[in-house]
């Protein structure tokens, strides 16, 4: 019992730490844009991310694991997913507030359910549709600062739209990882990060060539180095490994609940920095977090019921 309690405590601590680091990342990245643009910062940070993950993979699974083998197509597709998620979110963050981007990212579990519907044809329960509606209302209240009418009158909000598209890309990536059962998560993550790194560098070169996101000067690069190190090492490599370990210790669904702390962390940091949200922004944030949490609990109940049914079926066969 003591060992189980310790594992639960460690799992919660690791998941909590990851969520807090990711929450701070939105603020750090937004501040770094004064020196380095979104596509450039992604290309730069993914070099150490990919190299560190590949080194860990070689150490843990051997050098043979550095080859994709029969998983090349999957690795490339997931690498594209990582590229889209990161570049869409980072470019979107350049045009919106950190609290908007972080709250939109909290929609990932609900978006994943809808994507699975499209992929498998398995229609979600009516409660899921209701929760998606509640979450969308909450997001609208937050991104509009409590004034949806005024938000629409302002015209297109490309930053928020890009973040929403980024969430779709991450949901698709998550589904792809979950369905890949013949390759280890570490190997899949490391190899796809290498693909992402190459693609991000290519996108950054094109963005600079067309004048959208110019190369940073040496002075700007030095000024942004602390932020880049934060989002590359603790914000990506360490947080991801801690998150995966947390999921293994306390279960993926329990760990997923801790993602709700990401937008809360961003909001708390912004409050400390002097931001004064409208009352309806608090309401909107609460609606999103409540919808995501409820959906997680429903999935957990379904999973528990499926396990009980499987055990009962085995008992009937044995009898």
Backbone bond lengths (Angstrom), bond angles and torsions (degrees), N, CA, C in turn:
res aa  C-N    CA-C-N  psi(-1)  N-CA   C-N-CA  omega(-1)  CA-C   N-CA-C  phi
1 X - - - 1.460 - - 1.517 111.28 -
2 X 1.367 115.15 -40.03 1.458 118.91 179.60 1.506 111.95 -62.72
3 X 1.361 115.74 -39.30 1.458 119.95 178.48 1.514 111.90 -64.19
4 X 1.344 117.07 -40.76 1.459 120.80 178.86 1.526 110.63 -64.47
5 X 1.335 115.92 -41.06 1.466 119.88 179.80 1.525 110.45 -63.93
6 X 1.325 116.16 -41.44 1.465 120.22 179.50 1.525 110.53 -65.11
7 X 1.338 116.68 -42.04 1.465 120.12 179.22 1.524 110.86 -62.34
8 X 1.332 116.19 -40.49 1.463 120.00 178.66 1.517 110.94 -64.45
9 X 1.330 116.09 -43.05 1.465 120.44 179.90 1.522 111.14 -62.90
10 X 1.329 115.86 -45.66 1.468 120.09 179.22 1.528 110.40 -63.99
11 X 1.327 116.85 -42.71 1.460 120.70 179.63 1.512 112.43 -61.37
12 X 1.322 116.42 -44.32 1.463 120.33 177.93 1.524 111.16 -64.03
13 X 1.334 116.39 -41.82 1.466 120.38 -179.08 1.528 111.18 -63.63
14 X 1.326 116.96 -42.68 1.464 120.63 179.96 1.526 111.31 -65.97
15 X 1.327 116.46 -43.68 1.461 120.04 178.77 1.514 112.08 -65.52
16 X 1.331 116.24 -40.84 1.460 121.10 178.24 1.520 110.65 -63.15
17 X 1.320 116.51 -44.68 1.466 120.39 -179.99 1.521 110.72 -60.35
18 X 1.325 117.34 -44.39 1.464 121.13 -179.70 1.523 111.04 -61.39
19 X 1.329 116.27 -45.27 1.461 120.21 -178.61 1.525 111.26 -62.62
20 X 1.325 116.87 -40.84 1.462 120.35 179.59 1.531 111.11 -66.82
21 X 1.333 116.54 -40.23 1.469 120.40 178.12 1.520 110.26 -63.48
22 X 1.317 117.02 -43.28 1.464 120.24 -179.75 1.524 111.44 -66.96
23 X 1.325 116.52 -34.67 1.459 118.82 176.33 1.518 111.44 -63.35
24 X 1.333 115.97 -45.08 1.462 119.42 178.00 1.508 112.92 -64.74
25 X 1.331 116.48 -25.03 1.461 120.70 -177.25 1.527 112.08 -62.44
26 X 1.335 117.36 -36.94 1.467 120.00 179.25 1.530 110.74 -59.85
27 X 1.323 116.78 -41.38 1.462 121.11 -179.44 1.522 110.30 -69.53
28 X 1.322 116.30 -44.23 1.467 121.43 -178.08 1.528 110.86 -62.28
29 X 1.325 116.56 -46.27 1.468 120.47 -179.00 1.520 110.82 -62.90
30 X 1.316 116.67 -44.34 1.467 120.11 -179.85 1.523 110.54 -58.88
31 X 1.324 117.62 -40.92 1.459 120.77 178.57 1.516 112.91 -68.33
32 X 1.335 116.72 -32.44 1.467 120.78 -178.45 1.518 112.37 -70.04
33 X 1.332 117.08 -18.68 1.464 119.89 -178.71 1.528 112.78 -65.40
34 X 1.307 117.18 -12.96 1.465 119.63 175.12 1.525 110.68 -68.67
35 X 1.335 116.59 -17.09 1.465 121.04 -176.72 1.534 113.37 -120.63
36 X 1.332 116.81 -38.18 1.468 121.10 -175.89 1.523 108.76 -133.68
37 X 1.340 116.63 133.70 1.453 121.30 -179.09 1.517 113.10 -73.46
38 X 1.334 117.48 168.88 1.467 121.64 -172.58 1.524 115.34 -63.70
39 X 1.340 118.28 -44.85 1.472 118.28 -179.19 1.522 111.24 -71.77
40 X 1.335 116.55 -32.75 1.466 119.88 179.23 1.525 110.78 -68.94
41 X 1.328 116.33 -42.60 1.466 119.45 -177.47 1.531 110.43 -67.56
42 X 1.327 117.25 -34.27 1.465 119.94 176.61 1.520 111.34 -66.15
43 X 1.344 115.88 -44.45 1.467 119.73 -179.88 1.524 111.17 -62.62
44 X 1.326 116.13 -41.50 1.467 120.40 -178.61 1.524 110.99 -67.21
45 X 1.317 117.33 -46.76 1.462 120.08 -174.52 1.518 112.25 -70.88
46 X 1.333 117.88 -27.16 1.460 118.59 -176.75 1.519 113.59 -77.98
47 X 1.323 117.81 -12.26 1.468 119.50 174.72 1.531 110.41 -65.06
48 X 1.349 119.59 -55.51 1.471 117.92 177.12 1.519 113.06 -66.15
49 X 1.342 117.87 -33.52 1.463 120.13 179.23 1.526 110.39 -58.96
50 X 1.335 116.34 -51.52 1.465 120.43 -177.55 1.522 111.60 -65.11
51 X 1.333 117.02 -43.52 1.464 120.10 -177.39 1.528 111.67 -65.44
52 X 1.328 116.72 -40.61 1.466 120.05 179.49 1.525 110.52 -66.44
53 X 1.329 117.03 -44.47 1.465 120.22 179.76 1.525 111.66 -63.77
54 X 1.330 117.13 -38.84 1.462 120.27 178.18 1.529 110.93 -66.64
55 X 1.334 116.56 -37.87 1.463 120.18 177.66 1.528 110.74 -65.03
56 X 1.335 116.28 -41.78 1.466 120.31 177.85 1.525 110.19 -63.78
57 X 1.337 116.26 -42.16 1.464 120.60 179.45 1.524 111.01 -60.72
58 X 1.335 116.82 -45.88 1.465 120.63 -179.76 1.522 111.03 -62.60
59 X 1.333 116.11 -36.91 1.470 120.23 -179.48 1.532 111.20 -71.15
60 X 1.323 116.48 -40.45 1.462 120.52 -174.48 1.526 112.27 -81.87
61 X 1.333 117.45 -44.83 1.466 120.76 -172.60 1.526 113.75 -111.41
62 X 1.334 116.99 -3.18 1.456 119.61 -179.75 1.519 112.16 93.25
63 X 1.325 115.81 160.73 1.461 120.59 -176.26 1.525 113.09 -65.73
64 X 1.310 116.21 -24.90 1.460 119.07 178.59 1.515 112.63 -62.02
65 X 1.346 116.46 -26.09 1.461 120.52 -179.47 1.520 112.33 -72.25
66 X 1.337 117.30 -11.81 1.462 120.33 179.89 1.525 112.09 -74.07
67 X 1.321 116.96 -10.43 1.464 121.00 176.05 1.526 109.27 -94.77
68 X 1.321 115.88 140.14 1.465 120.11 -177.91 1.518 112.20 -71.33
69 X 1.330 117.04 -26.40 1.457 119.38 -179.33 1.524 110.59 62.91
70 X 1.319 116.03 -129.13 1.464 120.10 179.05 1.506 114.00 -86.73
71 X 1.334 116.93 10.66 1.466 120.66 -176.78 1.527 112.51 -107.12
72 X 1.331 117.27 16.08 1.460 120.56 -174.34 1.514 113.80 -57.70
73 X 1.329 117.22 -45.98 1.466 120.43 -178.22 1.523 110.96 -62.43
74 X 1.333 116.66 -43.93 1.460 120.89 179.60 1.521 110.89 -63.10
75 X 1.328 116.91 -43.74 1.463 121.45 -179.74 1.526 110.69 -60.66
76 X 1.328 116.80 -43.25 1.471 120.54 -179.77 1.526 110.74 -65.58
77 X 1.328 117.08 -44.62 1.464 120.36 -179.73 1.528 111.33 -62.01
78 X 1.326 116.70 -42.67 1.459 119.58 179.36 1.526 110.53 -69.81
79 X 1.332 117.02 -34.39 1.460 119.83 175.13 1.517 111.62 -61.55
80 X 1.337 116.45 -39.63 1.467 120.83 176.16 1.524 109.97 -64.69
81 X 1.342 116.36 -39.15 1.460 120.11 178.05 1.515 112.25 -61.37
82 X 1.332 116.39 -42.56 1.469 120.68 178.06 1.526 110.43 -64.34
83 X 1.330 116.42 -41.76 1.465 120.41 177.04 1.521 110.89 -58.19
84 X 1.334 117.05 -50.61 1.462 120.84 -177.31 1.522 111.10 -63.10
85 X 1.333 116.45 -44.73 1.464 119.55 -179.79 1.520 111.35 -59.09
86 X 1.322 116.71 -49.02 1.461 120.19 -175.74 1.520 112.83 -71.39
87 X 1.327 117.56 -47.32 1.462 118.71 -177.03 1.526 112.04 -70.14
88 X 1.330 117.64 -39.81 1.464 119.53 177.53 1.521 110.70 -63.13
89 X 1.331 117.00 -43.82 1.463 120.09 -179.92 1.519 112.08 -68.10
90 X 1.321 117.42 -41.77 1.457 120.04 -177.12 1.524 111.40 -70.38
91 X 1.336 117.15 -40.99 1.466 119.13 175.71 1.526 109.53 -66.61
92 X 1.333 116.81 -41.03 1.458 120.16 177.63 1.513 112.32 -61.02
93 X 1.331 116.63 -41.15 1.463 121.18 179.57 1.519 111.65 -61.74
94 X 1.323 116.69 -27.75 1.463 120.79 178.62 1.521 111.48 -66.06
95 X 1.345 116.80 -20.54 1.465 121.23 -175.85 1.522 113.07 -116.24
96 X 1.317 117.49 7.16 1.453 119.71 179.52 1.520 109.81 -142.62
97 X 1.324 116.15 -178.51 1.463 120.95 -178.25 1.531 110.76 -87.54
98 X 1.334 117.59 150.92 1.469 119.85 177.63 1.525 112.94 -57.06
99 X 1.346 117.25 -38.12 1.460 119.20 -179.10 1.526 111.39 -67.30
100 X 1.334 117.61 -32.72 1.463 120.04 175.39 1.524 110.63 -64.11
101 X 1.338 115.69 -51.26 1.465 120.99 -177.02 1.527 111.54 -61.37
102 X 1.329 116.97 -41.35 1.465 119.80 -177.38 1.521 111.60 -69.30
103 X 1.334 117.01 -38.13 1.465 119.50 -179.65 1.526 110.74 -71.21
104 X 1.321 116.64 -37.94 1.467 120.01 176.12 1.526 110.08 -61.43
105 X 1.334 116.98 -38.26 1.470 120.16 179.73 1.522 111.78 -64.20
106 X 1.340 116.72 -25.24 1.464 120.44 179.56 1.528 111.91 -68.98
107 X 1.333 116.92 -13.30 1.461 120.62 179.77 1.527 112.81 -77.99
108 X 1.327 117.38 -6.24 1.466 121.00 -173.33 1.530 113.95 -49.91
109 X 1.349 120.59 -47.09 1.470 118.98 -178.82 1.524 113.15 -60.47
110 X 1.333 116.95 -38.82 1.459 120.29 -179.58 1.526 111.15 -70.83
111 X 1.327 116.37 -39.42 1.465 120.04 177.30 1.527 110.09 -63.91
112 X 1.326 116.52 -38.29 1.467 120.75 179.39 1.527 111.20 -61.59
113 X 1.330 116.55 -38.03 1.469 120.21 178.51 1.525 110.35 -62.12
114 X 1.328 116.70 -43.26 1.463 120.59 179.95 1.533 111.23 -67.32
115 X 1.333 116.72 -38.11 1.467 119.82 177.49 1.530 111.25 -64.93
116 X 1.325 115.90 -40.50 1.464 119.38 177.67 1.522 111.00 -62.15
117 X 1.314 116.39 -34.84 1.466 121.03 176.29 1.529 109.85 -59.62
118 X 1.333 115.34 -45.94 1.453 119.64 179.38 1.520 113.00 -67.01
119 X 1.340 116.78 -33.56 1.468 120.67 -176.80 1.526 111.95 -80.52
120 X 1.328 115.96 -46.00 1.466 119.93 -173.49 1.526 113.62 -99.33
121 X 1.337 117.06 -18.06 1.455 119.82 -177.02 1.512 113.09 82.18
122 X 1.341 117.34 1.01 1.463 121.58 179.43 1.530 109.14 -80.19
123 X 1.312 116.27 107.56 1.459 121.30 -176.18 1.524 110.68 -69.38
124 X 1.333 117.91 128.82 1.467 120.14 177.21 1.522 110.97 -64.87
125 X 1.308 116.33 157.40 1.451 121.00 177.60 1.530 110.35 -65.28
126 X 1.315 116.23 160.55 1.467 121.11 -179.62 1.524 111.03 -59.67
127 X 1.330 116.31 -35.21 1.466 119.84 -179.79 1.522 111.20 -62.03
128 X 1.330 117.04 -33.89 1.465 120.22 179.58 1.519 110.63 -66.04
129 X 1.332 116.80 -43.01 1.463 119.57 177.06 1.528 110.69 -60.65
130 X 1.332 115.77 -40.18 1.464 119.56 178.80 1.525 110.76 -63.74
131 X 1.326 116.61 -41.42 1.464 120.54 179.93 1.525 111.29 -66.57
132 X 1.337 117.02 -37.84 1.464 120.06 175.95 1.525 109.91 -61.26
133 X 1.337 116.18 -42.57 1.462 119.92 178.25 1.518 112.22 -62.28
134 X 1.335 116.33 -43.78 1.469 120.47 178.84 1.526 110.34 -61.86
135 X 1.326 116.41 -44.29 1.464 120.55 -179.40 1.524 111.32 -62.92
136 X 1.322 117.12 -40.66 1.465 120.31 179.65 1.525 111.14 -65.04
137 X 1.330 116.39 -39.47 1.467 119.59 175.85 1.525 109.83 -60.28
138 X 1.321 116.04 -43.36 1.462 120.07 179.05 1.508 112.61 -62.33
139 X 1.337 116.82 -43.63 1.465 120.38 179.03 1.520 110.59 -62.11
140 X 1.334 116.66 -43.01 1.470 120.40 179.54 1.527 110.69 -60.12
141 X 1.326 117.31 -41.66 1.465 120.38 179.92 1.525 111.52 -63.50
142 X 1.333 116.64 -37.25 1.463 119.56 -178.23 1.519 111.46 -75.16
143 X 1.334 117.31 -50.58 1.462 119.29 -175.22 1.520 112.08 -69.64
144 X 1.343 116.94 -22.31 1.472 119.89 177.75 1.521 111.91 -92.52
145 X 1.336 116.68 1.12 1.468 122.60 -176.92 1.532 111.28 57.34
146 X 1.329 114.82 37.13 1.457 120.45 177.34 1.506 114.67 82.34
147 X 1.333 118.07 8.78 1.469 121.55 -178.33 1.529 109.63 -134.65
148 X 1.344 117.93 77.39 1.467 120.41 -177.86 1.523 113.52 -57.68
149 X 1.338 116.76 -39.26 1.456 120.02 -179.98 1.515 112.02 -61.36
150 X 1.319 116.16 -46.26 1.459 120.34 178.71 1.516 111.97 -65.15
151 X 1.331 115.87 -34.68 1.468 120.84 178.83 1.525 110.62 -62.14
152 X 1.334 116.65 -43.92 1.459 120.83 179.91 1.521 111.53 -68.17
153 X 1.321 116.60 -34.49 1.467 120.28 -179.85 1.523 112.28 -66.63
154 X 1.329 116.55 -22.10 1.466 120.26 -177.92 1.526 112.82 -76.06
155 X 1.329 117.89 -7.34 1.464 120.66 179.84 1.515 112.28 92.82
156 X 1.331 116.06 -158.61 1.467 121.38 -175.91 1.525 111.39 -67.44
157 X 1.317 115.71 139.90 1.465 121.96 176.98 1.531 107.17 -117.33
158 X 1.329 114.86 82.75 1.452 120.28 -172.61 1.527 112.78 -64.27
159 X 1.313 117.07 -33.00 1.460 118.87 -179.35 1.515 112.17 -61.92
160 X 1.335 116.36 -48.40 1.461 120.33 179.29 1.526 111.03 -64.64
161 X 1.344 116.71 -40.00 1.465 120.30 179.98 1.529 111.22 -63.23
162 X 1.322 116.73 -42.89 1.465 120.01 179.08 1.526 111.33 -64.01
163 X 1.335 116.66 -38.47 1.471 119.84 177.78 1.525 110.83 -64.49
164 X 1.332 116.78 -37.99 1.467 120.46 177.49 1.526 110.37 -63.95
165 X 1.336 116.73 -43.60 1.464 120.30 177.01 1.530 110.71 -63.04
166 X 1.329 116.32 -36.74 1.458 120.59 177.13 1.513 112.10 -63.03
167 X 1.333 116.52 -38.89 1.463 120.67 177.24 1.527 110.06 -63.04
168 X 1.332 116.44 -40.37 1.460 119.83 176.88 1.520 111.65 -60.37
169 X 1.337 116.31 -41.26 1.466 120.78 178.98 1.523 110.82 -64.96
170 X 1.338 116.84 -40.86 1.464 119.66 -179.22 1.524 111.16 -69.94
171 X 1.339 116.44 -36.71 1.463 119.59 176.93 1.525 110.32 -62.59
172 X 1.341 116.65 -41.50 1.465 120.57 177.95 1.527 110.64 -64.72
173 X 1.332 116.55 -40.26 1.466 121.18 177.49 1.529 110.41 -61.66
174 X 1.329 116.25 -44.45 1.461 120.85 -178.77 1.526 110.93 -62.30
175 X 1.330 116.33 -41.97 1.464 120.37 178.02 1.525 110.24 -62.91
176 X 1.326 116.01 -42.24 1.462 120.44 179.54 1.509 112.40 -61.74
177 X 1.329 116.55 -42.79 1.465 120.70 178.37 1.525 110.36 -64.40
178 X 1.330 116.01 -42.61 1.457 119.91 -178.54 1.517 113.56 -64.76
179 X 1.329 116.78 -29.14 1.467 120.71 -178.11 1.530 112.37 -88.90
180 X 1.335 116.73 -6.98 1.470 121.04 -179.91 1.523 109.05 -90.21
181 X 1.308 116.72 98.03 1.466 121.19 -174.35 1.524 113.38 -104.56
182 X 1.336 117.81 -2.93 1.466 120.04 -176.65 1.522 112.61 -105.65
183 X 1.315 117.66 10.44 1.457 122.33 178.92 1.520 107.82 -142.99
184 X 1.325 117.53 141.38 1.462 120.49 -176.08 1.527 110.86 -67.58
185 X 1.347 117.75 148.60 1.463 120.68 178.43 1.529 112.63 -57.40
186 X 1.351 117.13 -39.26 1.464 120.14 -179.84 1.522 110.76 -63.63
187 X 1.322 116.64 -45.78 1.465 120.38 -179.48 1.522 111.06 -63.63
188 X 1.323 115.88 -42.98 1.464 120.44 -179.65 1.521 110.90 -64.05
189 X 1.327 116.18 -42.63 1.463 120.64 -179.50 1.521 111.31 -66.26
190 X 1.329 116.61 -45.19 1.463 120.58 -177.83 1.525 111.86 -65.18
191 X 1.331 116.94 -46.86 1.462 120.08 -177.91 1.527 111.54 -68.09
192 X 1.330 117.15 -39.91 1.470 119.17 178.73 1.523 110.91 -68.91
193 X 1.345 117.31 -29.49 1.470 119.73 177.61 1.524 110.89 -67.43
194 X 1.333 116.80 -32.24 1.465 120.12 176.30 1.529 110.35 -65.42
195 X 1.328 116.23 -44.01 1.470 120.44 176.26 1.524 110.07 -61.04
196 X 1.328 116.15 -44.19 1.469 120.76 -179.99 1.518 111.32 -61.23
197 X 1.329 116.61 -41.70 1.462 120.57 179.86 1.529 110.94 -59.08
198 X 1.325 116.72 -47.58 1.468 120.84 -179.71 1.526 110.44 -61.87
199 X 1.324 116.71 -44.39 1.461 120.73 -179.14 1.527 111.64 -66.68
200 X 1.336 116.69 -39.67 1.461 119.81 179.85 1.525 111.41 -65.49
201 X 1.327 116.81 -38.38 1.464 120.01 176.40 1.524 109.78 -63.29
202 X 1.335 116.74 -42.04 1.467 120.55 179.10 1.526 111.04 -62.77
203 X 1.324 117.01 -43.68 1.468 120.90 179.03 1.522 110.60 -63.72
204 X 1.330 116.96 -41.46 1.467 120.82 179.84 1.521 111.10 -63.59
205 X 1.328 117.21 -39.07 1.471 121.13 178.43 1.525 110.26 -64.11
206 X 1.327 116.54 -44.97 1.470 120.46 179.11 1.532 110.50 -65.05
207 X 1.343 116.55 -42.74 1.464 120.57 -179.79 1.519 111.36 -61.00
208 X 1.332 116.71 -37.71 1.463 120.47 177.79 1.526 110.67 -71.61
209 X 1.332 116.86 -38.53 1.469 121.15 -177.31 1.524 111.84 -64.79
210 X 1.336 116.81 -35.71 1.470 119.91 -178.55 1.526 112.15 -91.02
211 X 1.333 117.01 -0.44 1.455 120.81 177.04 1.509 115.33 84.57
212 X 1.342 117.77 7.97 1.461 120.07 -179.83 1.523 111.83 -75.59
213 X 1.320 116.53 -42.27 1.467 121.55 -176.15 1.528 108.21 -142.61
214 X 1.329 118.01 87.10 1.472 121.21 -174.15 1.529 112.40 -65.99
215 X 1.326 114.96 159.04 1.462 120.29 176.38 1.530 109.51 -63.36
216 X 1.335 117.63 141.53 1.468 119.54 177.77 1.525 110.85 -73.89
217 X 1.318 115.52 150.69 1.463 119.67 174.23 1.525 108.97 -74.26
218 X 1.322 116.31 166.79 1.468 120.26 178.73 1.523 110.58 -60.05
219 X 1.338 116.17 -39.54 1.472 119.94 179.93 1.529 110.84 -64.92
220 X 1.335 116.57 -44.05 1.464 119.61 179.35 1.528 111.09 -65.63
221 X 1.310 116.23 -37.18 1.461 120.01 -179.78 1.525 110.92 -64.89
222 X 1.321 116.47 -41.03 1.464 120.70 177.31 1.524 110.07 -64.09
223 X 1.339 116.36 -42.37 1.463 120.39 -179.18 1.530 111.53 -64.15
224 X 1.330 116.67 -32.68 1.464 120.30 -177.31 1.525 113.10 -90.51
225 X 1.327 117.79 -4.91 1.465 120.94 -175.56 1.531 113.53 -56.69
226 X 1.340 120.62 -45.34 1.473 118.92 178.27 1.527 112.45 -58.09
227 X 1.333 116.67 -41.71 1.466 119.98 179.19 1.520 110.96 -65.30
228 X 1.334 116.47 -42.52 1.463 120.55 -179.61 1.526 110.71 -63.39
229 X 1.323 116.72 -42.13 1.465 120.24 178.39 1.528 110.84 -63.34
230 X 1.328 116.26 -38.81 1.472 120.55 179.76 1.523 110.90 -62.89
231 X 1.332 116.84 -49.09 1.462 119.12 -175.56 1.527 112.28 -77.80
232 X 1.337 117.44 -15.09 1.464 119.89 179.14 1.524 112.28 -90.78
233 X 1.343 117.24 -46.76 1.471 119.62 -173.30 1.534 111.61 -89.95
234 X 1.350 119.26 -73.48 1.467 116.39 178.37 1.524 112.81 -67.77
235 X 1.344 116.94 -35.50 1.458 120.15 -175.15 1.513 114.82 -74.96
236 X 1.316 118.36 -18.91 1.466 120.49 -178.95 1.521 111.19 -123.26
237 X 1.322 117.41 -67.80 1.467 120.43 -172.84 1.528 111.66 -64.23
238 X 1.336 116.48 -57.73 1.472 119.59 -174.73 1.524 110.95 -67.16
239 X 1.340 116.66 -43.98 1.464 120.04 -178.89 1.525 111.06 -62.96
240 X 1.326 116.75 -39.52 1.458 119.96 -179.98 1.529 111.31 -65.96
241 X 1.337 116.88 -44.68 1.461 120.26 178.87 1.529 110.82 -64.74
242 X 1.338 116.10 -39.90 1.467 120.01 177.90 1.524 110.60 -65.05
243 X 1.325 115.93 -39.37 1.466 121.17 -179.96 1.530 110.71 -64.29
244 X 1.328 116.15 -44.92 1.464 120.10 179.19 1.529 111.32 -63.41
245 X 1.338 116.20 -39.20 1.460 120.13 178.02 1.523 110.70 -66.56
246 X 1.324 116.43 -39.44 1.458 121.19 177.58 1.524 110.66 -60.55
247 X 1.341 115.91 -44.98 1.464 120.13 -179.66 1.524 111.14 -60.86
248 X 1.328 116.15 -35.18 1.465 119.51 -179.19 1.533 111.09 -73.96
249 X 1.328 117.14 -31.88 1.465 120.70 -176.95 1.525 112.78 -81.61
250 X 1.332 117.62 -39.32 1.469 119.71 -175.18 1.526 113.08 -118.54
251 X 1.332 117.41 -0.35 1.461 120.37 179.21 1.520 111.69 97.89
252 X 1.322 115.47 142.36 1.459 120.32 -176.52 1.514 113.74 -61.80
253 X 1.335 117.03 -38.05 1.464 119.13 -177.79 1.523 111.41 -70.16
254 X 1.328 116.99 -36.86 1.462 119.43 176.70 1.523 110.76 -66.83
255 X 1.326 116.33 -41.38 1.456 119.91 178.56 1.520 110.89 -64.57
256 X 1.343 116.62 -39.47 1.465 120.33 -179.15 1.524 111.87 -58.67
257 X 1.326 116.72 -32.94 1.466 119.64 178.41 1.526 111.66 -60.18
258 X 1.334 116.71 -31.41 1.460 120.28 -178.33 1.525 112.08 -68.36
259 X 1.348 117.92 -17.62 1.461 120.69 176.74 1.523 111.37 -61.55
260 X 1.337 116.20 -22.90 1.460 119.56 177.71 1.521 111.89 -62.56
261 X 1.329 116.57 -19.81 1.462 119.89 -179.82 1.527 112.21 -75.82
262 X 1.338 117.91 -15.93 1.466 120.28 -178.34 1.527 111.40 -62.77
263 X 1.349 119.57 -56.26 1.469 118.10 178.30 1.521 113.22 -65.10
264 X 1.343 116.69 -30.19 1.466 118.86 177.35 1.523 110.00 -65.45
265 X 1.334 116.69 -41.45 1.468 121.01 177.70 1.517 111.00 -60.12
266 X 1.337 116.13 -45.25 1.470 120.13 179.34 1.520 110.45 -60.79
267 X 1.337 116.97 -44.93 1.462 120.39 -178.94 1.524 111.14 -62.81
268 X 1.334 117.05 -43.09 1.470 120.28 179.95 1.525 110.68 -62.27
269 X 1.336 116.90 -43.68 1.467 120.31 179.25 1.525 110.73 -62.14
270 X 1.321 116.47 -42.87 1.468 120.34 179.73 1.531 111.21 -66.16
271 X 1.332 117.04 -36.30 1.468 120.14 176.02 1.523 110.53 -63.31
272 X 1.327 116.48 -42.46 1.465 120.91 178.44 1.525 110.35 -62.43
273 X 1.329 115.76 -34.80 1.468 120.57 -179.11 1.529 112.65 -80.47
274 X 1.342 116.79 -0.23 1.456 119.54 173.76 1.509 116.15 107.70
275 X 1.332 118.52 3.06 1.462 119.78 -179.99 1.525 110.19 -70.93
276 X 1.335 117.03 138.21 1.460 122.44 179.66 1.530 109.26 -117.66
277 X 1.329 118.29 95.41 1.466 121.01 -177.91 1.523 112.19 -73.99
278 X 1.329 115.43 153.68 1.458 120.50 173.15 1.528 108.75 -72.20
279 X 1.339 115.90 156.36 1.464 119.95 -178.13 1.528 111.55 -58.09
280 X 1.341 116.68 -37.79 1.460 119.88 -178.81 1.526 112.57 -68.97
281 X 1.332 117.79 -19.66 1.463 119.46 175.15 1.527 110.32 -67.38
282 X 1.331 116.34 -39.27 1.463 119.66 175.81 1.529 110.15 -62.63
283 X 1.333 115.26 -42.42 1.467 120.01 179.08 1.524 110.36 -61.16
284 X 1.337 116.17 -45.00 1.459 120.61 -179.79 1.511 112.44 -61.84
285 X 1.325 116.78 -45.00 1.465 120.40 178.98 1.526 110.70 -61.61
286 X 1.334 116.28 -41.24 1.463 120.39 179.46 1.530 110.97 -64.16
287 X 1.333 117.39 -38.76 1.467 120.95 179.30 1.532 111.13 -63.49
288 X 1.326 116.27 -44.63 1.466 119.80 -179.66 1.521 110.84 -62.81
289 X 1.327 116.36 -49.32 1.464 120.12 -177.14 1.522 111.19 -65.02
290 X 1.342 117.12 -37.37 1.464 120.36 178.43 1.525 110.82 -66.32
291 X 1.338 116.77 -40.81 1.468 120.40 -179.78 1.524 111.19 -65.34
292 X 1.331 116.56 -44.77 1.467 120.31 -179.30 1.526 110.59 -65.40
293 X 1.335 116.65 -42.23 1.465 120.69 179.78 1.524 111.31 -64.07
294 X 1.331 116.52 -44.35 1.467 120.55 179.38 1.521 111.20 -62.01
295 X 1.329 116.41 -41.70 1.466 120.06 178.39 1.527 110.69 -61.88
296 X 1.332 116.37 -40.41 1.461 120.35 178.68 1.524 110.87 -62.81
297 X 1.322 116.76 -42.67 1.462 120.77 -179.27 1.528 111.20 -66.10
298 X 1.342 117.04 -36.66 1.462 120.51 177.36 1.528 110.78 -65.27
299 X 1.339 116.13 -41.89 1.461 120.06 177.94 1.524 110.82 -63.24
300 X 1.324 115.82 -38.85 1.466 119.79 179.71 1.527 110.19 -64.88
301 X 1.334 116.19 -40.77 1.465 119.80 179.16 1.529 110.91 -64.13
302 X 1.346 116.10 -41.64 1.464 119.84 178.03 1.522 111.19 -62.62
303 X 1.337 115.90 -41.12 1.460 120.39 -179.83 1.520 110.74 -63.96
304 X 1.343 116.22 -41.70 1.463 120.06 179.67 1.529 110.43 -65.32
305 X 1.340 116.29 -41.42 1.463 120.20 179.74 1.525 111.09 -64.45
306 X 1.343 116.36 -38.20 1.467 120.14 179.26 1.524 110.87 -65.24
307 X 1.340 116.86 -38.93 1.467 119.80 179.00 1.525 110.94 -65.80
308 X 1.334 116.11 -41.17 1.465 120.24 179.61 1.525 110.44 -63.55
309 X 1.340 115.98 -42.12 1.465 120.28 179.25 1.526 111.06 -64.27
310 X 1.337 116.36 -39.09 1.465 120.22 179.35 1.523 110.83 -64.34
311 X 1.345 116.42 -41.80 1.468 120.71 178.81 1.527 110.32 -64.57
312 X 1.343 115.30 -41.50 1.462 119.44 179.55 1.527 110.96 -63.82
313 X 1.338 116.32 -39.79 1.468 120.44 179.68 1.525 110.75 -64.32
314 X 1.339 116.46 -41.40 1.464 120.30 178.54 1.528 110.70 -63.62
315 X 1.335 115.86 -37.35 1.463 119.85 -179.97 1.526 110.48 -65.62
316 X 1.355 115.96 -40.02 1.464 119.40 179.73 1.530 111.19 -65.67
317 X 1.352 115.31 -38.60 1.462 119.35 178.90 1.527 110.21 -65.77
318 X 1.338 115.48 -42.38 1.460 120.25 -179.11 1.518 112.36 -65.58
319 X 1.351 115.67 -31.58 1.448 119.16 -179.64 1.530 111.14 -72.49
